[in-house]
Amino acid sequence: MTAAVEAPSGAATDMTLTGGRVVTPDGVRWADVTIRGGRIAEVSEQAPGRVAVDAVDLGGRWLLPGFVDLHVHGGDGAQFNTRDVAEVQRAAAFHARHGTTALLATTVAAPVGELLDALTAIGAATAAPAAGAAQVLGAHLEGPFLSRRRPGAMEQAHFLEPAQAPDAVERLLAGGPVRSISLAPELPGALELTRAAVARGVVVSLAHTDADEAQARAAIDAGARAVTHAFNAMRPLHHREPGLIGVALERDELTCELICDGVHVDPTVVRLLLRLKGPRRTALVTDAIEATGLPDGDYRLGDRAVCVRGGRATLPGEQTIAGATLTMDAAVRNAVLLGEATVADAARMAATTPAELLGIDDVKGSIAPGRDADLVVLDDDLAVARVLARGQWV
């Protein structure tokens, strides 16, 4: 007799998930997924009448790969601009309950010393993954090498030009497990920084920028491979001045982050982006701040005050959007409902595409043998039923 999907939480256990619609690299299949030692051992066709002793019956629910969030600042009252390892782990645990099984702890622009403290805390969390929480893969530095012309909600006083702060560049790249850095490519020294980061295996994402077409193309040639929160905090698309976003829509080298919350990008533009870039070059992200999961109120984004009303985060007294209160399960639902994506394509954008961008698709981002047992069970309405993080029920 099979167990219910409400299997107890606890240490990683060997089991077979059966009776689910499994999103695999080859499409959606009714398959059995066997887990051994925290990894996926086998994905096999369901055999009528054959029931494994350790089976967990999914009851026809969806089974998706665990989500990989490239851009998340915090949640549940915690943020990653902190020197407190427990605060990092708290945010990672919160997002695991919403299907995120791996993430890049993302900082906002701050004084270099504070960023180094945050990198130390993120590094400690990366080195010792907490049970039942999203695995912290390292850090995403959103700044401080950003354009004062497109600051968004960031504090411009913390922005630096790479050419004028070579010591800061080196200290930050060497200061902890930096896996991604967002920068404005038009800044003096930005192309040199791009090449130096890429040489260290760091993903360079273009962000908070007023770059024109030529500057955007130069950044791609230097090794940039992503666009941070596409359409936001950058020069708008114009038919005679395409800027970064125009180049990003054309060039296959760039993967576009998408905050699919219906606030940051209009649904019509979401559909246009998905049509032009497709699920292989679109990565769903949350850009979630510490207010995520909490009631409306006053919160922080780095050292800046943020006001959340109706779930929308802005700078106090302004209309400037200050991050999001989005979770990855909601982003997946929105991609299907607003973006008209299939569930399989939404799963790819939430898991496989970001894993490929980070170069970890051999262990994360898909339901295939040898990958970590990072899995999300969704009901028919795409609400989270259960989450497995490295073979352990969250």
C-alpha positions, 0 to 999 in steps of 0.5 A: 500500500502506498503512503500519502504525499504527506510523508513525514519530515526528517532526515533524507530517506530512500523512497520512490515517488509514484503516481505523479506527472513528472516534468523530465528533460524529455517532457511530462511523463507518468513516471516513478522517481527513485531516490537513494542517498539524497540523489535521484537514482532512477526515473522509470515508467510506471508499471501497473500493479508494481508498487515499491515498498518505500513508495510515496503516492503523489496522487496525480500531482505534478512533480517538478525539479526544485527551483533555483533562484538566481536573484533573491535578497531575503524573506521572512524578516531576514535579508542577505545584507547581513553578517549573521549566518542565522539570518542567511539560513532563515531566509533560505529556510523560508524560500524552501517552503515555496519550492526553492531548493537552491539559491544565490544569496543576493546583496544590494549595493553597500559600503565595501566593508559591509559587503565583505561581512555579508560575503563571510556570512553567505560563505559560512552558509554555503559551506554548511547547508542547513537541513530542510532549507534551500542550498545557498550556492554562493553570492550574487552581488547586485552592485556596487558597480551600477549606474547612477542614472538607473539606480532603482531603489538602491542607494547611489552613495554606495555605487562605484566605478570599477576603474576608480576602485580596483582594490574594491573589485579585487577584495569583493571577487576574493571576499567569498563565494561570489557566483554572479555579479550584476554591473553596468557595462558602460562604466569605466573599467566595467569591461575589464571587470567583466573579463576578470570575473568571467576568468574566475568562473563568475557569471556577469549579469548586466543591470542598473544601466543606461548602456546603449547598443554598442556598450551592450554588445561590447559587454557580451563580447567581454563575456557577460551572459545574463540580464538582471531583472529584464526591463527594470532599471535600464534604458527602455526599448526604443525603435531607434535606440534599442539599448541593452534590452533590445540587444538582449532580445536579439542575442542568444548569449544573454539569459534574461532574468524575469520577475514574473509578479505582474508588477515589475513587467506587464503580462503583455511584455512577459508574453513577448519576452517568452516568445522572443527568448523562450524558456532556454534563455529566460530565468524566473527570479523572485528579487524577494526582499525581507518582507516576503511572506510577511504582512504589509508594513515597513521593512529594509532593503540593505540599509534603505527603508522600504514600504510594503502596501498591498504586497507591492514594495516601494521606497517611502513616499515614492513609486520606485519599486524596491524589490519584490514580495514574490516566491518562486512557486508564485512566479511559476504559477504566474508564468503559466497564468500570465505568460501562457507558458506550459508547466514544463516550460515554467519548470525549465525557467525556474530550475533548468535554465538557471542551473545551466547558467551557473554551470551546475546542471549536472547536479541541479535543475532537472529530474534525471538520474544523478541529480540531487533529489531537489523536487517540488510537488504541486497540486492541480492549481500549481500550489506547493504540496510538498518539497524535497531538498536533497532527499529530505522533506521540507 
